[in-house]
Amino acid sequence: MARTIIFSSKRNEISTEDDFTKLLKIAVKDKKKYLKRGKTVKNKQELAERCRIAMNSFLLQEGYIEVDLFRCVIHVSNIIAKASNQVPESFYSVDYYIKGIKEGSLTSFCEGGDMCFLVCAFFPEYANRRCMTVRDYEHMGRQLYYKYYQDSKKLLGLCMGNNFKEMIFLAQETIKDI
């Protein structure tokens, strides 16, 4: 006998066609700005903008037009800018998980995913000299983002969890041009 599963039709963030159109327009504007970029970065807001511009330009150039990738680009550019002048609270991914569970802090899961992303994208030699490998950080980062999505229902967690490896590649490729 079949069992009926009812999925909730409501989500806190729903990806709509308007959302995709808005993100695509930003990406196209960024591609035009990419050609006119300057040489120096003065502050972290400018760094975030330069990262976003470079990543959006790369996605459009390569033909990767997907709303989740554009959404992730905005988050990743903010992660990079934040890391430019702020050291992560901990480099142990499990610390963020424990903090999220004990204190009920949903942002701890996202911050843990962010830290894992930074290690995988920019400091892989750090991961490989510890008990964990880059692959372990990648897996833990995905799981932290999924946990963030599960508890907060914010679509960003699902997008970053699903596109974690792709965003690492994108950040590594575009950071050279910034």
Legacy VTK file of the C-alpha trace (Angstrom):
# vtk DataFile Version 3.0
C-alpha trace
ASCII
DATASET POLYDATA
POINTS 178 float
0.000 0.000 0.000
1.346 3.430 -0.960
1.919 6.125 1.579
1.160 9.767 0.787
3.840 12.286 1.688
2.715 15.890 1.902
5.396 18.468 1.238
4.955 21.914 2.638
4.226 24.417 -0.096
5.608 27.296 1.971
9.272 28.157 2.364
10.840 31.182 3.946
12.682 31.982 0.735
11.261 30.928 -2.579
13.315 31.182 -5.718
11.111 32.963 -8.215
11.634 33.982 -11.774
11.885 37.592 -10.562
14.692 36.538 -8.209
16.563 34.910 -11.094
16.002 37.924 -13.328
17.306 40.266 -10.635
20.433 38.160 -10.062
21.044 37.795 -13.794
20.782 41.567 -14.295
23.367 42.072 -11.537
25.648 39.537 -13.218
25.376 41.244 -16.618
26.127 44.644 -15.058
29.077 43.048 -13.267
30.446 41.693 -16.530
30.461 45.214 -17.965
32.170 46.544 -14.814
34.730 43.738 -15.001
36.219 45.245 -18.132
36.585 48.652 -16.436
38.024 47.534 -13.085
40.839 49.436 -11.386
44.078 48.082 -9.976
43.738 48.564 -6.207
41.166 47.548 -3.593
40.649 50.122 -0.838
38.273 48.429 1.645
36.391 45.205 2.276
33.191 46.426 0.562
35.193 47.112 -2.570
36.850 43.694 -2.248
33.431 42.018 -1.986
32.244 43.911 -5.054
35.393 43.018 -7.037
35.030 39.335 -6.089
31.355 39.345 -7.074
32.124 41.069 -10.364
34.920 38.619 -11.234
32.855 35.541 -10.335
29.727 36.706 -12.147
31.806 37.547 -15.218
33.380 34.092 -15.166
29.983 32.393 -14.872
28.562 34.358 -17.797
31.661 33.856 -19.916
31.549 30.091 -19.361
27.762 29.921 -19.825
26.873 28.807 -16.288
23.580 30.601 -15.864
21.879 29.250 -12.763
20.139 31.198 -10.009
21.763 29.174 -7.210
25.251 29.952 -8.495
24.497 33.674 -8.675
23.097 33.538 -5.131
26.228 31.730 -3.919
28.493 34.278 -5.632
27.078 37.067 -3.471
27.662 35.034 -0.308
31.162 33.884 -1.285
32.251 37.415 -2.158
31.131 38.505 1.317
33.002 35.570 2.923
36.216 36.591 1.161
35.817 40.249 2.126
35.083 39.348 5.747
38.140 37.073 5.880
40.360 39.896 4.614
40.345 41.558 8.031
38.791 39.056 10.444
40.207 35.722 11.565
37.653 32.904 11.971
36.627 32.154 15.552
38.003 28.619 15.193
39.598 26.466 12.526
37.899 23.338 13.877
34.681 22.763 11.979
33.194 20.720 14.788
33.400 23.767 17.112
30.790 25.539 14.991
28.527 22.496 15.028
28.764 22.164 18.809
28.136 25.886 19.311
25.106 25.726 17.025
23.646 22.781 18.920
24.438 23.951 22.462
23.568 27.622 22.056
20.904 27.216 19.388
22.849 29.622 17.189
21.797 29.042 13.585
24.449 31.395 12.275
27.140 29.156 13.788
26.343 26.515 11.182
26.705 29.045 8.383
29.918 30.462 9.879
31.316 26.931 10.129
30.468 26.305 6.490
32.153 29.597 5.616
35.313 28.609 7.481
35.390 25.222 5.737
34.936 27.018 2.412
37.902 29.312 3.082
40.124 26.382 4.046
39.165 24.401 0.940
39.406 27.315 -1.481
42.464 29.175 -0.253
44.323 27.143 2.377
44.245 23.483 1.287
47.771 22.927 2.616
46.465 23.842 6.089
43.798 21.146 5.895
46.211 18.498 4.691
48.673 18.976 7.527
46.034 18.323 10.173
44.169 15.121 10.981
41.546 16.127 8.422
41.980 16.451 4.669
40.563 18.975 2.228
37.926 16.405 1.341
36.909 16.198 5.028
36.590 19.998 5.217
34.534 19.946 2.032
32.194 17.304 3.442
31.858 19.066 6.791
31.272 22.427 5.075
28.460 20.971 3.005
26.889 19.384 6.079
27.097 22.616 8.082
25.371 24.521 5.278
22.699 21.822 5.012
22.166 21.988 8.788
21.881 25.769 8.509
19.219 25.328 5.814
17.399 22.614 7.749
17.089 24.730 10.878
16.681 28.223 9.416
14.969 27.409 6.098
17.218 29.987 4.436
17.831 28.989 0.855
21.445 30.143 1.034
22.338 27.046 3.098
20.877 24.720 0.490
22.532 26.585 -2.393
25.969 26.582 -0.765
25.618 22.949 0.288
24.674 21.877 -3.235
27.321 24.003 -4.972
30.159 23.867 -2.449
32.752 22.297 -4.740
31.761 24.463 -7.713
32.107 27.610 -5.616
35.571 26.512 -4.442
36.641 26.142 -8.076
35.068 29.477 -8.993
36.782 31.312 -6.122
40.164 29.772 -6.978
39.836 30.690 -10.635
38.680 34.256 -10.148
40.812 35.338 -7.173
43.778 35.514 -9.568
42.100 38.335 -11.502
41.161 40.449 -8.513
LINES 1 179
178 0 1 2 3 4 5 6 7 8 9 10 11 12 13 14 15 16 17 18 19 20 21 22 23 24 25 26 27 28 29 30 31 32 33 34 35 36 37 38 39 40 41 42 43 44 45 46 47 48 49 50 51 52 53 54 55 56 57 58 59 60 61 62 63 64 65 66 67 68 69 70 71 72 73 74 75 76 77 78 79 80 81 82 83 84 85 86 87 88 89 90 91 92 93 94 95 96 97 98 99 100 101 102 103 104 105 106 107 108 109 110 111 112 113 114 115 116 117 118 119 120 121 122 123 124 125 126 127 128 129 130 131 132 133 134 135 136 137 138 139 140 141 142 143 144 145 146 147 148 149 150 151 152 153 154 155 156 157 158 159 160 161 162 163 164 165 166 167 168 169 170 171 172 173 174 175 176 177
